[in-house]
Amino acid sequence: LKIDILKDIIFVFTPQGDVIELPEDATPVDFAYHIHTEIGNKCVASKINGQIASLDSQLKNGDMIEIITSKSRKGPNRDWIDFVKTNTAKSKIRSFFMKKRHSKNSTFS
């Protein structure tokens, strides 16, 4: 029974050794948004087990994930919606673009 419950879940690690629970096939972007919205919005690259990896890479149980951010990054990429697995990441990406659209529209009012 335990095996069936944990079948769709993976456990990955932060560089500090903290354990993060994510759905199977989650990506570094899912991990970044799980940690904090601003980390997700500012991420530009990732390292999986010390190796540079693309942001759409699928994470595996036991991976150690490091997110590389940039202060100059203005926000997430719209294409991330197509590969993130968690509803949290999808929701935060959509929210960023809705706020951006709202602020752009309010400047013309």
C-alpha positions in Angstrom: 0.0 0.0 0.0 2.8 2.5 0.8 4.4 1.8 -2.6 1.2 2.8 -4.4 0.8 6.0 -2.3 4.4 7.1 -3.0 4.4 6.0 -6.6 3.7 9.4 -8.1 5.9 11.4 -5.7 9.7 12.0 -5.7 11.9 13.4 -3.0 14.7 15.8 -4.0 17.2 17.8 -2.0 18.2 21.4 -1.7 21.9 22.2 -1.6 21.5 22.5 2.2 20.1 19.0 2.4 16.5 19.9 2.9 14.0 17.3 1.4 11.4 18.6 -1.0 8.5 16.5 -2.1 7.4 17.0 -5.7 5.2 15.0 -8.2 6.9 12.6 -10.5 8.4 14.2 -13.6 8.6 17.6 -11.9 11.2 20.1 -13.3 13.7 22.5 -11.8 11.1 25.3 -12.4 8.6 23.4 -10.2 11.3 23.1 -7.6 12.1 26.8 -7.8 8.5 27.8 -7.3 8.1 25.4 -4.5 11.0 27.1 -2.7 9.7 30.7 -3.3 7.9 32.7 -6.0 10.7 35.1 -6.6 13.2 32.2 -7.0 10.8 30.8 -9.7 10.4 34.2 -11.4 14.1 34.9 -11.4 15.5 31.4 -12.3 17.7 31.2 -15.4 19.4 27.8 -15.0 19.6 24.8 -12.8 22.1 22.3 -11.6 21.0 18.7 -11.0 23.5 16.7 -8.9 26.2 19.4 -9.6 25.7 19.3 -13.4 24.1 22.2 -15.4 20.7 21.1 -16.7 17.9 22.6 -18.7 15.0 24.1 -16.8 12.7 21.5 -18.5 14.7 18.5 -17.3 12.7 15.8 -15.4 13.8 15.4 -11.8 14.4 12.0 -10.3 14.1 10.7 -6.8 17.2 11.7 -4.8 18.4 14.4 -7.1 20.1 17.5 -5.5 18.8 20.6 -7.2 20.3 24.1 -7.3 18.6 27.0 -8.9 20.6 29.7 -10.5 18.8 33.1 -10.5 19.5 36.5 -12.1 18.6 39.8 -10.6 18.2 41.2 -14.1 15.5 38.7 -15.1 12.2 40.4 -15.3 10.0 37.3 -14.7 9.2 33.8 -15.9 9.1 32.6 -19.5 5.6 32.0 -20.9 6.8 28.7 -22.4 7.4 27.3 -18.9 3.6 26.7 -18.6 4.0 23.9 -21.2 6.4 21.8 -19.1 5.9 22.5 -15.4 4.0 19.7 -13.6 2.8 21.4 -10.4 -0.4 23.4 -10.2 1.5 25.8 -7.9 4.1 26.6 -10.6 1.4 27.0 -13.3 -0.6 29.3 -11.1 2.3 31.5 -10.1 3.5 31.9 -13.8 -0.1 32.7 -14.9 -0.4 35.2 -12.0 2.8 36.9 -13.0 1.5 37.5 -16.5 -2.0 38.6 -15.3 -0.5 41.1 -13.0 1.8 42.4 -15.8 -1.1 42.7 -18.1 -3.2 44.5 -15.5 -0.5 47.0 -14.7 0.1 47.6 -18.4 -3.6 48.2 -18.9 -3.9 50.5 -15.8 -1.2 52.8 -17.1 -3.4 53.7 -20.1 -6.4 54.5 -17.9 
